[in-house]
Amino acid sequence: MGRYGGEVQGMEIKGVHKENDRKEMKVGILTFHRAHNYGAVLQCYALQEILKRRGHDVRIIDYRQPWIEEFYKMFSWKLFCDAEGLSGKAAYIKKNLKKFLLAPHRSRNFSSFRLNFLELTLPCGNDVPQDFDCYVIGSDQLWSLHCLGGETDDVYFGKFHHPTGSRIIGYAVSADMKSIEALEAELPLMVSGFDALSMREREIAERVSSYTGRPCEVCVDPTLLTDTSVWNPLVNDRWKNRKYVLVYEVRRKDEDKGLLIRKAEQIASRIGGSCEVVDLSQVDRSVTDFVSLFRYAEYVVTTSFHGCVFSILFERPFYALPLWNGYDLRYKELLDFIGASDRLVDRNDPMIPSPMDYSLIRSSLDELRKRSFSFIEEWI
């Protein structure tokens, strides 16, 4: 394997294979599975596989959420018309020009992944299928207003017809604090149909609980519940014999343009041996290439939560660069908990390639997962 990363371990995830005292159920998952976003589709796949390993018959409910469908079109006439004035329409085109150009290829990439790796129902609107024992809503930012054009969606709050006796469970639902505060008055009624509810971020869970007066657990993103055996079916060998530092940048400040590439080039130069830099941010690659690039990387440099997660799952050495804009909290909390806070470095700090000891990280991950598996065992 790479000089700076040890052999990938097939960690046994405590709780995954535990016998469930309740009967096996038919479980339907509702999430952002149709977003052209690596984290969105991979957390969906992870939850599907975790629940299948518990013996359930699992399907992803192929809900065609109206705003998501519009947003990921090559060109949305509706969103264009909704932009205010000529300046707004020009801004819409300028902001989305790259998306317009990449849309056909990106659509094929994500459609191929859904077809090959997700167990989908027939397409539906808010008339969701009625043949499930349990409806799991989550994970992802289903309650963030900016993710749905400034609106809420009743389906993601469990407000749909479902069979008598079936459960509605929220697993690691996420939102931004601004959205939750805007929904304060409506939340008690909006969450009334859930049998059990958990959020992905502790601060959000505490706020939801205070607004609604009901328990709200904290559960981890489904990708963190997995081991490498879940991802091996997605790995291709296209990158196996290449020596590279992987860059995955999902956010940046204008003044930081090119910063991660420069940092990665410094690391590659120190590693030597014709080590190259592969920028996952600039080229639209398949979902399986995304997973494979993390699997075989010599080193990873990222500004992404899921960039950190997949580095950890495949035990790759990495650095994460925070922007201190409020969106770093997820991976800062994760790295602090697993004892890897030294992987979080500021823009002016040197990034010197160094090995990571994953033996302690594995035990910390097991501890992090316990509460989430307890929630799953109790409610799903």
Order of alpha helices (4+ residues) and beta strands (2+ residues): beta-alpha-beta-alpha-alpha-alpha-beta-beta-alpha-alpha-beta-alpha-beta-alpha-beta-alpha-beta-alpha-beta-alpha-beta-alpha-alpha
